[in-house]
Amino acid sequence: MTDPRLVFSEGDAERSLRWQSEAGLPPPRRVVVADDTLSADSAFRLASEGTALLWRSDFQNARQLLQALVRRVDRKPRKPAATMRDAFNQHRLAQSQRARTLGMLLIPFDAGHVIPLRRAPDVAEACTQAHGEAREGYVCSLRELLGVISAYEWRRNGVEVPALEARIHPHYGVFSPVRGEYVDLVAKAPLPAVLKKASRAFDIGTGTGVLAAVLAKRGVSKIVATDSDERALACARDNVARLGLESQIDVRAADLFPDGRAPLIVCNPPWLPARPASPLEHAVYDPDSRMLRGFLSGLAEHLGPDGEGWLILSDFAEHLGLRTAEELQGWIDAAGLKVLGHLDARPRHPKASDESDPLHAARSQEVTRLWRLAAKEGA
């Protein structure tokens, strides 16, 4: 497939450059070349109307302009919502519009991920980690570039995980284990007694590999960690190697379950049944709860005798009106599963206590639960 191109006029010539968009957005149809003479108000008007600004001046001034655009976008008042579901839909729409407007400030690159602007940072290593080699010039939004730089810092520095007494290093596009409550639940839930006979577990949708590492830290001898995303697989393998757990953890590509059975199967699926707008959002948004329902429907046939499946899931969707507790229980029953018990944790992330957040009423009630599931007799 041919890479999309951004077509624009510069001087008296028509030019085109390869278009880079992690979210898969098409290149803007209207483009103007911009520099330091463009005011923030004019830039905001053009970006709001869908006209992209290809920056040809000082890089640091472009960053200041982006901050000015953020201030103008965030001034827009929010309409009151009748229900939490309406508030969620309005929030998603506002976030989409915000991202589209802020994504209109574009930065050019030469081959090798070199930015040909004054005071531009060296981003070659960060961009190579995110996108691979760049054999030709291209254009991407400054907002996306800043996300690449931020992800590079996360990967380099890592995230401290107290349950591991070590750091996990998330790769670009792989969800960082900053929400520690789900990790803590896996670290303290009672292990099934059957593990003493067969010390084997599956970690479904492993992401960074953090839950597989926690199980290994707790003494599980063999863990098969699966994921369908290439970035996640590379990230999990990197973290397993960093932690010296290669003898315990086998990272494999799979849609959900690997072949065989295990006495313990763990899954922390995305918790909101909605369409993701970017690759990173796949860790949060699960259209039609496909991964959640797929895990539940396949769990019984992959559990060993007397085994347990641990489903770690926030109930945020229930407080937003996107899923009911009865629906979840219905899926558990239909899958031939029974609930042995559960452990709960309250969220500790900053948004949980941010009263200015439009979804605060739902966030303030959120609970992350580890469901201990087992197959019903005869299932």
C-alpha positions as CSV (number, residue, x, y, z in Angstrom):
1,M,0.0,0.0,0.0
2,T,1.3,3.5,-0.9
3,D,1.9,5.8,2.0
4,P,-0.5,8.8,2.1
5,R,1.0,12.1,1.0
6,L,0.5,15.6,2.3
7,V,0.2,17.9,-0.7
8,F,0.8,21.6,-0.3
9,S,1.9,24.7,-2.1
10,E,5.1,26.5,-1.1
11,G,6.2,29.5,-3.1
12,D,5.2,28.8,-6.7
13,A,5.6,25.1,-6.5
14,E,3.4,22.2,-5.4
15,R,5.1,19.8,-3.1
16,S,4.2,16.6,-1.3
17,L,5.7,14.7,1.6
18,R,4.9,11.4,3.2
19,W,2.2,11.7,5.9
20,Q,2.7,10.1,9.3
21,S,-0.3,9.6,11.6
22,E,-0.2,7.1,14.4
23,A,-4.0,7.3,14.7
24,G,-4.4,6.6,10.9
25,L,-5.9,10.0,10.2
26,P,-5.9,11.1,6.5
27,P,-3.6,14.0,5.6
28,P,-5.3,17.4,5.8
29,R,-6.7,18.7,2.5
30,R,-6.0,22.3,3.2
31,V,-2.4,23.3,4.2
32,V,-0.7,26.7,4.6
33,V,3.0,27.2,5.3
34,A,3.3,29.1,8.6
35,D,6.1,30.8,10.5
36,D,6.6,33.2,13.5
37,T,4.6,36.0,11.8
38,L,1.3,34.0,12.3
39,S,-0.6,35.1,15.4
40,A,-2.0,32.6,17.9
41,D,-5.6,33.8,17.2
42,S,-5.1,33.4,13.4
43,A,-3.6,30.0,13.9
44,F,-6.5,28.9,16.1
45,R,-9.1,30.1,13.5
46,L,-7.3,28.2,10.7
47,A,-6.9,25.0,12.7
48,S,-10.5,25.1,13.9
49,E,-11.6,25.4,10.3
50,G,-9.5,22.3,9.3
51,T,-6.6,24.1,7.7
52,A,-3.2,22.6,8.7
53,L,-0.2,24.8,9.5
54,L,3.1,23.4,8.1
55,W,5.7,25.1,10.4
56,R,8.8,26.5,8.7
57,S,10.3,28.5,11.5
58,D,11.8,28.1,15.0
59,F,10.8,24.8,16.7
60,Q,10.5,26.1,20.2
61,N,8.2,28.8,18.9
62,A,6.0,26.1,17.4
63,R,5.8,24.5,20.9
64,Q,4.7,27.9,22.3
65,L,2.1,28.2,19.6
66,L,0.8,24.7,20.4
67,Q,0.4,25.8,24.1
68,A,-1.5,28.9,23.0
69,L,-3.8,26.7,20.9
70,V,-4.4,24.4,23.9
71,R,-5.5,27.4,26.0
72,R,-7.9,28.5,23.3
73,V,-9.4,25.1,22.8
74,D,-9.9,24.5,26.5
75,R,-11.7,27.8,27.0
76,K,-14.8,26.4,25.2
77,P,-17.5,25.8,27.8
78,R,-19.0,22.4,28.2
79,K,-22.7,21.8,28.0
80,P,-24.5,20.2,30.9
81,A,-25.4,16.5,30.3
82,A,-28.6,14.8,31.4
83,T,-27.0,11.5,32.1
84,M,-23.5,10.1,32.7
85,R,-23.7,8.3,29.4
86,D,-24.4,11.6,27.7
87,A,-21.5,13.2,29.6
88,F,-19.2,10.4,28.4
89,N,-20.4,10.8,24.7
90,Q,-19.9,14.6,24.9
91,H,-16.5,14.1,26.5
92,R,-15.4,11.7,23.8
93,L,-16.6,14.1,21.1
94,A,-14.9,17.1,22.7
95,Q,-11.7,15.1,23.0
96,S,-11.9,14.1,19.4
97,Q,-12.5,17.7,18.3
98,R,-9.7,18.9,20.5
99,A,-7.2,16.4,19.1
100,R,-8.2,17.3,15.5
101,T,-7.7,21.0,16.1
102,L,-4.4,20.6,18.0
103,G,-3.2,18.1,15.4
104,M,-3.3,20.8,12.7
105,L,0.2,22.2,13.7
106,L,2.6,20.1,11.5
107,I,6.3,19.6,11.7
108,P,8.5,18.6,8.7
109,F,11.1,15.9,8.9
110,D,14.0,15.0,6.6
111,A,15.2,11.4,6.2
112,G,16.6,10.0,9.4
113,H,14.0,11.7,11.5
114,V,15.9,15.0,11.4
115,I,13.8,18.2,12.0
116,P,15.1,20.9,9.7
117,L,14.0,23.8,12.0
118,R,16.0,26.2,14.2
119,R,16.4,25.0,17.8
120,A,14.9,21.6,17.0
121,P,15.8,18.8,19.4
122,D,17.5,15.5,18.2
123,V,14.5,13.1,18.1
124,A,16.0,10.5,15.8
125,E,16.2,7.8,18.5
126,A,12.7,8.5,19.9
127,C,11.1,8.4,16.4
128,T,13.0,5.3,15.3
129,Q,11.8,3.5,18.4
130,A,8.2,4.5,17.6
131,H,8.1,4.3,13.8
132,G,11.2,2.5,12.6
133,E,13.7,3.9,10.1
134,A,12.9,7.0,8.0
135,R,14.4,6.8,4.5
136,E,12.6,9.8,3.2
137,G,11.2,13.1,4.6
138,Y,7.7,13.2,6.0
139,V,5.3,15.4,8.0
140,C,3.5,14.7,11.3
141,S,1.7,16.8,13.9
142,L,3.7,18.4,16.6
143,R,1.3,17.0,19.1
144,E,2.0,13.5,17.9
145,L,5.8,14.2,18.0
146,L,5.6,15.3,21.6
147,G,3.8,12.1,22.4
148,V,6.6,10.2,20.8
149,I,9.2,12.1,22.9
150,S,7.2,11.5,26.1
151,A,6.9,7.8,25.4
152,Y,10.7,7.7,24.8
153,E,11.3,9.1,28.2
154,W,8.8,6.6,29.8
155,R,10.6,3.8,28.1
156,R,14.1,5.0,29.1
157,N,13.3,5.8,32.7
158,G,10.7,3.1,33.4
159,V,7.7,3.0,35.8
160,E,8.3,1.8,39.4
161,V,6.2,-1.2,40.3
162,P,6.2,-1.7,44.0
163,A,4.9,-5.3,43.7
164,L,7.9,-6.2,41.6
165,E,10.4,-4.0,43.5
166,A,11.6,-3.1,40.0
167,R,10.7,-1.0,37.0
168,I,8.7,-1.8,33.9
169,H,9.7,0.0,30.7
170,P,6.6,0.7,28.4
171,H,7.2,1.0,24.7
172,Y,5.5,3.5,22.4
173,G,1.9,2.5,21.9
174,V,1.8,0.2,24.9
175,F,-0.2,1.1,27.9
176,S,2.0,2.0,30.9
177,P,1.2,0.3,34.3
178,V,0.6,3.7,36.0
179,R,-2.7,2.5,37.4
180,G,-1.2,0.4,40.1
181,E,-4.4,-0.9,41.6
182,Y,-4.8,-3.7,39.1
183,V,-1.2,-4.8,39.6
184,D,-1.6,-4.8,43.4
185,L,-4.7,-7.0,43.2
186,V,-2.8,-9.6,41.2
187,A,0.0,-9.3,43.7
188,K,-2.2,-10.1,46.8
189,A,-5.0,-12.4,45.5
190,P,-4.7,-15.9,47.0
191,L,-3.1,-18.3,44.5
192,P,-5.1,-21.4,43.6
193,A,-4.1,-24.4,45.7
194,V,-3.8,-26.5,42.5
195,L,-0.7,-24.4,41.5
196,K,1.3,-26.5,44.0
197,K,0.8,-29.5,41.7
198,A,1.1,-27.7,38.4
199,S,2.8,-24.3,38.6
200,R,1.6,-22.9,35.3
201,A,-0.4,-19.7,34.3
202,F,-1.5,-17.8,31.3
203,D,-1.5,-14.0,31.1
204,I,-3.9,-12.9,28.4
205,G,-3.3,-9.6,26.7
206,T,0.0,-9.1,28.5
207,G,0.9,-5.6,27.3
208,T,4.1,-4.6,29.1
209,G,4.3,-8.0,30.7
210,V,3.8,-6.6,34.2
211,L,1.2,-9.1,35.4
212,A,3.2,-12.1,34.1
213,A,6.2,-10.6,36.0
214,V,4.1,-10.3,39.2
215,L,3.0,-14.0,38.9
216,A,6.7,-15.0,38.3
217,K,7.7,-12.9,41.4
218,R,5.1,-14.9,43.4
219,G,6.7,-18.1,42.4
220,V,4.7,-19.4,39.4
221,S,7.2,-21.6,37.6
222,K,5.9,-21.2,34.0
223,I,3.8,-18.3,32.6
224,V,2.7,-18.1,28.9
225,A,2.0,-14.4,28.2
226,T,0.0,-13.6,25.0
227,D,-0.8,-10.5,23.0
228,S,-1.8,-9.8,19.4
229,D,0.0,-6.5,19.1
230,E,3.5,-6.5,17.8
231,R,4.6,-3.5,19.9
232,A,3.2,-5.2,23.0
233,L,5.0,-8.4,22.3
234,A,8.3,-6.6,21.8
235,C,7.7,-4.6,25.0
236,A,6.8,-7.7,27.1
237,R,9.9,-9.5,25.8
238,D,12.1,-6.6,26.6
239,N,10.8,-6.3,30.2
240,V,11.0,-10.1,30.8
241,A,14.7,-9.9,29.7
242,R,15.4,-6.8,31.8
243,L,13.9,-8.6,34.9
244,G,15.8,-11.9,34.2
245,L,12.6,-13.9,33.9
246,E,13.1,-15.6,30.6
247,S,13.1,-19.0,32.2
248,Q,9.7,-18.4,33.7
249,I,7.8,-16.3,31.1
250,D,7.2,-17.3,27.5
251,V,5.8,-14.4,25.5
252,R,3.7,-15.6,22.5
253,A,1.6,-14.0,19.7
254,A,-2.0,-15.1,20.1
255,D,-5.4,-13.5,19.7
256,L,-6.4,-14.5,23.2
257,F,-5.5,-18.0,24.6
258,P,-2.5,-20.1,23.8
259,D,-2.9,-23.8,23.2
260,G,-3.5,-26.0,26.2
261,R,-4.8,-25.5,29.7
262,A,-3.5,-23.8,32.9
263,P,-4.6,-23.8,36.5
264,L,-4.5,-20.0,36.6
265,I,-5.5,-17.7,33.7
266,V,-5.2,-13.9,34.2
267,C,-6.7,-11.2,32.1
268,N,-7.0,-7.4,32.5
269,P,-9.0,-6.4,29.4
270,P,-9.9,-2.9,28.3
271,W,-12.7,-1.6,30.6
272,L,-14.8,0.7,28.4
273,P,-17.0,-0.7,25.5
274,A,-16.2,2.0,22.9
275,R,-14.1,2.5,19.8
276,P,-10.5,3.5,20.4
277,A,-9.3,6.6,18.6
278,S,-5.6,5.7,18.7
279,P,-3.4,2.6,19.2
280,L,-2.7,3.4,22.8
281,E,-6.5,3.6,23.5
282,H,-6.9,-0.1,22.7
283,A,-5.8,-0.7,26.3
284,V,-8.8,1.3,27.5
285,Y,-11.5,0.9,24.8
286,D,-12.9,-2.4,23.7
287,P,-15.6,-2.1,21.0
288,D,-18.7,-4.2,22.0
289,S,-16.6,-5.6,24.8
290,R,-15.1,-8.1,22.3
291,M,-12.0,-9.0,24.3
292,L,-13.9,-9.2,27.6
293,R,-16.5,-11.5,26.2
294,G,-13.9,-13.5,24.3
295,F,-12.0,-14.1,27.4
296,L,-15.0,-15.2,29.4
297,S,-16.4,-17.5,26.6
298,G,-13.1,-19.3,26.2
299,L,-12.0,-19.5,29.8
300,A,-13.7,-22.7,30.9
301,E,-12.1,-24.8,28.1
302,H,-8.6,-23.5,28.9
303,L,-8.8,-23.9,32.7
304,G,-7.2,-27.0,34.2
305,P,-9.0,-29.0,36.8
306,D,-9.8,-26.9,39.9
307,G,-8.2,-23.9,38.2
308,E,-9.2,-20.2,38.5
309,G,-9.5,-17.4,36.0
310,W,-8.8,-14.0,37.3
311,L,-10.6,-11.2,35.5
312,I,-9.4,-7.8,36.6
313,L,-11.9,-5.1,35.5
314,S,-12.9,-1.6,36.4
315,D,-16.6,-1.0,36.9
316,F,-16.2,2.5,35.4
317,A,-18.4,1.4,32.4
318,E,-21.2,0.6,34.8
319,H,-21.2,4.1,36.3
320,L,-21.2,5.6,32.8
321,G,-24.2,3.6,31.8
322,L,-22.2,1.8,29.1
323,R,-22.6,-1.7,30.6
324,T,-24.6,-3.0,33.6
325,A,-23.5,-5.3,36.4
326,E,-26.3,-7.7,35.2
327,E,-24.8,-7.9,31.7
328,L,-21.4,-8.8,33.0
329,Q,-22.9,-11.5,35.3
330,G,-25.0,-12.8,32.4
331,W,-21.8,-13.2,30.3
332,I,-20.1,-15.0,33.2
333,D,-23.1,-17.4,33.5
334,A,-23.4,-18.0,29.8
335,A,-19.7,-19.0,29.6
336,G,-20.3,-21.8,32.1
337,L,-18.4,-20.0,34.9
338,K,-19.1,-19.4,38.6
339,V,-17.8,-16.6,40.9
340,L,-15.6,-17.9,43.7
341,G,-15.0,-14.5,45.2
342,H,-13.5,-11.1,44.4
343,L,-11.1,-8.5,45.7
344,D,-11.6,-4.7,45.2
345,A,-9.4,-1.7,45.0
346,R,-10.2,2.0,44.7
347,P,-8.4,4.0,42.0
348,R,-5.5,6.2,42.9
349,H,-4.9,8.0,39.7
350,P,-5.2,11.9,39.8
351,K,-8.5,12.0,37.8
352,A,-10.3,10.1,40.5
353,S,-10.2,13.1,42.7
354,D,-10.4,15.9,40.1
355,E,-13.8,17.5,40.6
356,S,-13.3,19.6,37.4
357,D,-13.3,16.4,35.3
358,P,-16.6,16.1,33.4
359,L,-16.8,12.4,34.4
360,H,-15.9,12.9,38.0
361,A,-19.3,11.7,39.3
362,A,-18.6,8.3,37.7
363,R,-14.8,8.3,38.5
364,S,-15.5,9.0,42.2
365,Q,-17.5,5.7,42.4
366,E,-15.1,3.5,40.4
367,V,-13.9,0.2,41.8
368,T,-11.4,-2.1,40.1
369,R,-12.3,-5.7,40.9
370,L,-10.4,-9.0,40.6
371,W,-13.1,-11.6,39.9
372,R,-12.0,-15.2,40.9
373,L,-13.8,-17.4,38.4
374,A,-14.0,-21.2,37.9
375,A,-15.7,-23.5,35.5
376,K,-19.1,-24.8,36.6
377,E,-19.4,-28.6,37.0
378,G,-20.0,-30.2,33.6
379,A,-18.9,-27.0,31.7
